[in-house]
Amino acid sequence: MAENKVLKMEDVKAGIEKEIKNIEVFVKAGEIEKAIAAEVALKALEKQYIELRTKEVFKELCEKESPIIEAITMHSFKVPTHKVKTDDKGIITGIETGEKDRQIDLLKFCKYADLDTDWEAWANKLNQLLCLRAAIELGYGKEDMQKLAKTYYLDKKAQEVELGKTPTSNTQLCKALQTVIDHIVFSPKIIDNEPTEENCYKCNNHDVAYLLDLYTKKGKALLSVSVAKPEFLRRILMDVLHRIICNKKYSVEGFKENKESK
């Protein structure tokens, strides 16, 4: 594939199929270096597929009556993926292919569709408040909190946004989350055939729990917690909006099942 060459979708699909076959042939022939080179080419093609498919999806969504609602409802789309099989020495022995879900980047879509993106500042402000909340729960003192608040980077727009004090309760956090949602999607709730100032897309404590469960993870340093970057928080917000608009439920996974209980 020529460097910086922009291929059409059909060319990319054909290229992916070709490189998969190449890997299989090279592995069978014991030409491991060629198999490795073919996988490098495959990864590049899969990346290009994502770029082209994203543009296709964005274009399709823009043609809908309510693009942002349609984007949230769709949530993600399928893209090709692969995993090479290796032996104990790390030598390629085969390849497994399949598909995975690619979540729509709501901010990128809004920019592409020329929709309002001011909600990004509200999301970034919420991110700061969540970070401060996590610090409080980990025992930060007053001076440490002040230092953290000053050193936490916020762009100029987010600095001008007012979401209230650090939400130390789920009720406060639910209100802050709802404010962010209101800036992303708002449709007045209808009561007695009359529109109100209340958004029909409402979050609840389950959304707050989901947000908090995904917001932090174990940090690299001993006894540290890593908080979500703005991009990941937007992914969480997309999940929450999808749950609300599609009227779905959250679930837990990863635990060992008791097969005898079935």
C-alpha positions as CSV (number, residue, x, y, z in Angstrom):
1,M,0.0,0.0,0.0
2,A,1.5,3.3,-1.0
3,E,2.2,5.8,1.7
4,N,-0.6,8.4,2.3
5,K,-2.7,6.8,-0.5
6,V,-6.4,7.3,0.2
7,L,-8.2,4.1,-0.8
8,K,-11.9,3.5,-1.4
9,M,-13.8,1.2,0.9
10,E,-13.9,-1.7,-1.6
11,D,-10.1,-1.4,-2.0
12,V,-9.6,-1.5,1.7
13,K,-11.9,-4.5,2.2
14,A,-10.1,-6.4,-0.6
15,G,-6.7,-5.4,0.9
16,I,-7.8,-6.8,4.3
17,E,-8.8,-10.1,2.8
18,K,-5.6,-10.3,0.9
19,E,-3.4,-9.7,3.9
20,I,-5.3,-12.2,6.0
21,K,-4.6,-14.8,3.3
22,N,-1.0,-13.7,3.0
23,I,-0.5,-14.3,6.8
24,E,-2.0,-17.7,6.5
25,V,0.2,-18.7,3.5
26,F,3.4,-17.2,5.1
27,V,2.8,-19.0,8.4
28,K,2.2,-22.3,6.7
29,A,5.4,-21.9,4.6
30,G,7.3,-20.9,7.8
31,E,8.1,-17.4,6.4
32,I,7.5,-15.6,9.7
33,E,9.1,-12.3,8.8
34,K,6.8,-12.0,5.8
35,A,3.8,-12.9,8.0
36,I,4.8,-10.1,10.5
37,A,5.1,-7.6,7.6
38,A,1.7,-8.7,6.3
39,E,0.2,-8.1,9.8
40,V,1.6,-4.6,9.9
41,A,-0.1,-4.0,6.5
42,L,-3.3,-5.5,7.9
43,K,-3.3,-3.2,10.9
44,A,-2.9,-0.1,8.6
45,L,-5.8,-1.3,6.4
46,E,-8.0,-1.9,9.4
47,K,-7.2,1.6,10.6
48,Q,-8.1,3.0,7.2
49,Y,-11.3,1.0,7.2
50,I,-12.3,2.7,10.5
51,E,-11.7,6.1,9.1
52,L,-13.7,5.4,5.9
53,R,-16.5,3.7,7.8
54,T,-16.7,6.5,10.3
55,K,-17.3,9.0,7.5
56,E,-19.9,6.7,5.9
57,V,-21.8,6.5,9.2
58,F,-21.5,10.2,9.9
59,K,-22.9,11.0,6.5
60,E,-25.8,8.6,6.9
61,L,-26.6,10.0,10.3
62,C,-26.6,13.6,8.9
63,E,-29.4,12.7,6.6
64,K,-31.7,11.7,9.5
65,E,-34.3,14.0,10.9
66,S,-32.6,14.2,14.3
67,P,-28.9,13.4,13.7
68,I,-27.7,13.5,17.3
69,I,-30.5,11.3,18.6
70,E,-29.9,8.9,15.8
71,A,-26.1,8.9,16.6
72,I,-26.8,8.2,20.3
73,T,-29.3,5.5,19.4
74,M,-26.9,3.8,17.0
75,H,-24.0,4.2,19.6
76,S,-21.5,2.1,17.7
77,F,-20.8,0.2,14.4
78,K,-18.9,-2.9,13.4
79,V,-15.3,-2.8,12.2
80,P,-13.0,-5.7,11.3
81,T,-10.4,-6.9,13.9
82,H,-7.9,-9.7,14.2
83,K,-5.7,-11.4,16.6
84,V,-2.5,-13.4,15.8
85,K,-1.9,-16.7,17.5
86,T,1.6,-17.4,18.8
87,D,3.4,-20.3,20.3
88,D,5.4,-20.3,23.6
89,K,8.3,-18.5,21.9
90,G,6.1,-15.7,20.5
91,I,6.3,-16.9,16.9
92,I,3.1,-16.4,14.8
93,T,1.2,-19.7,14.3
94,G,-2.0,-18.4,12.8
95,I,-4.6,-15.6,12.8
96,E,-8.1,-15.2,14.1
97,T,-10.4,-12.7,12.5
98,G,-13.7,-11.1,13.5
99,E,-15.6,-7.9,14.2
100,K,-15.8,-5.5,17.1
101,D,-18.0,-2.5,18.0
102,R,-16.5,0.9,17.4
103,Q,-18.2,3.6,19.5
104,I,-19.3,6.8,17.8
105,D,-17.3,9.8,19.1
106,L,-20.2,12.1,19.7
107,L,-18.0,15.2,19.8
108,K,-16.4,14.4,16.5
109,F,-19.8,13.7,15.0
110,C,-21.2,17.0,16.2
111,K,-18.3,18.8,14.6
112,Y,-18.7,16.9,11.4
113,A,-22.5,17.6,11.3
114,D,-22.0,21.2,12.3
115,L,-24.0,20.7,15.4
116,D,-23.6,22.5,18.7
117,T,-20.5,21.5,20.6
118,D,-20.7,23.9,23.5
119,W,-21.7,20.9,25.7
120,E,-18.0,19.8,25.6
121,A,-17.2,22.6,28.1
122,W,-19.9,21.3,30.4
123,A,-18.6,17.8,30.1
124,N,-15.0,19.0,30.9
125,K,-16.2,20.8,33.9
126,L,-18.1,17.7,35.1
127,N,-14.8,15.8,34.7
128,Q,-13.0,18.2,37.0
129,L,-15.8,17.9,39.6
130,L,-15.6,14.2,39.5
131,C,-11.8,14.3,40.0
132,L,-12.2,16.5,43.0
133,R,-15.0,14.2,44.4
134,A,-12.6,11.2,44.0
135,A,-9.9,13.1,45.9
136,I,-12.3,14.0,48.7
137,E,-13.3,10.4,49.1
138,L,-9.6,9.4,49.2
139,G,-9.0,11.7,52.2
140,Y,-7.5,14.8,50.6
141,G,-7.2,17.7,53.0
142,K,-8.2,21.3,52.4
143,E,-4.7,22.4,51.1
144,D,-4.4,19.3,48.9
145,M,-7.8,20.0,47.4
146,Q,-7.0,23.6,46.7
147,K,-3.7,22.6,45.0
148,L,-5.5,19.9,42.9
149,A,-8.2,22.4,41.8
150,K,-5.5,24.9,40.7
151,T,-3.4,22.4,38.9
152,Y,-6.3,20.6,37.1
153,Y,-6.2,21.8,33.5
154,L,-9.5,23.3,32.2
155,D,-9.8,25.1,28.8
156,K,-11.1,28.6,28.8
157,K,-14.7,27.6,27.9
158,A,-14.9,25.1,30.7
159,Q,-13.6,27.7,33.2
160,E,-16.5,29.9,32.4
161,V,-19.0,27.0,33.1
162,E,-20.8,26.9,36.4
163,L,-21.9,23.4,37.6
164,G,-21.9,24.2,41.3
165,K,-19.6,22.9,44.1
166,T,-18.0,19.5,44.1
167,P,-20.8,17.0,44.2
168,T,-20.2,15.0,47.4
169,S,-23.6,13.2,47.2
170,N,-25.2,11.2,44.5
171,T,-28.1,13.6,44.5
172,Q,-25.8,16.5,43.7
173,L,-24.0,14.5,41.1
174,C,-27.2,13.5,39.5
175,K,-28.2,17.2,39.1
176,A,-24.8,18.0,37.7
177,L,-25.0,15.1,35.2
178,Q,-28.5,16.2,34.2
179,T,-27.2,19.7,33.4
180,V,-24.6,18.3,31.1
181,I,-27.3,16.1,29.4
182,D,-29.5,19.1,29.0
183,H,-26.7,20.8,27.0
184,I,-26.3,17.8,24.8
185,V,-29.9,16.8,24.0
186,F,-33.0,18.6,25.2
187,S,-36.6,17.9,24.3
188,P,-39.2,19.4,26.6
189,K,-41.3,17.1,28.7
190,I,-45.0,17.3,27.7
191,I,-47.5,17.5,30.5
192,D,-51.2,18.0,29.7
193,N,-50.3,18.5,26.0
194,E,-48.1,21.5,27.0
195,P,-44.3,21.6,26.8
196,T,-42.5,22.2,30.1
197,E,-39.0,23.5,30.9
198,E,-38.0,20.0,32.0
199,N,-36.0,17.7,29.7
200,C,-37.7,14.4,28.8
201,Y,-34.3,12.8,28.8
202,K,-33.7,12.3,32.5
203,C,-30.8,10.6,34.3
204,N,-31.2,8.7,37.5
205,N,-29.1,7.2,40.3
206,H,-28.4,4.1,38.2
207,D,-26.7,6.4,35.6
208,V,-24.7,8.0,38.4
209,A,-23.6,4.6,39.7
210,Y,-22.5,3.6,36.2
211,L,-20.6,6.9,35.8
212,L,-18.8,6.5,39.1
213,D,-18.0,2.8,38.5
214,L,-16.3,3.6,35.2
215,Y,-14.7,7.0,36.1
216,T,-11.8,5.6,38.1
217,K,-9.3,2.7,38.0
218,K,-6.1,1.7,39.8
219,G,-3.3,4.1,39.1
220,K,0.3,3.4,38.2
221,A,1.7,4.7,41.5
222,L,1.2,2.8,44.8
223,L,-2.1,3.7,46.5
224,S,-3.1,5.9,43.6
225,V,-6.3,6.2,41.6
226,S,-6.4,7.1,37.9
227,V,-9.4,9.3,36.8
228,A,-10.9,9.4,33.3
229,K,-9.6,11.6,30.6
230,P,-12.0,14.0,28.9
231,E,-12.3,11.6,25.9
232,F,-13.2,8.6,28.0
233,L,-15.7,10.6,30.1
234,R,-17.4,11.5,26.8
235,R,-17.6,7.8,26.0
236,I,-19.3,7.2,29.4
237,L,-21.7,10.1,28.7
238,M,-22.5,8.5,25.4
239,D,-23.3,5.2,27.1
240,V,-25.6,7.0,29.6
241,L,-27.4,8.9,26.9
242,H,-27.9,5.6,24.9
243,R,-29.3,4.0,28.1
244,I,-31.8,6.9,28.6
245,I,-32.9,7.3,25.0
246,C,-33.2,3.6,24.3
247,N,-34.7,2.9,27.7
248,K,-32.2,0.1,28.5
249,K,-30.8,-1.3,31.7
250,Y,-27.2,-1.7,33.0
251,S,-25.7,-5.0,33.8
252,V,-22.6,-6.6,35.6
253,E,-20.3,-9.1,34.1
254,G,-16.9,-10.7,34.7
255,F,-17.9,-12.8,37.8
256,K,-17.5,-16.6,37.9
257,E,-20.9,-18.2,37.4
258,N,-22.3,-21.0,39.6
259,K,-23.3,-23.4,36.8
260,E,-25.2,-25.6,39.3
261,S,-27.7,-22.7,40.0
262,K,-28.9,-22.8,36.4
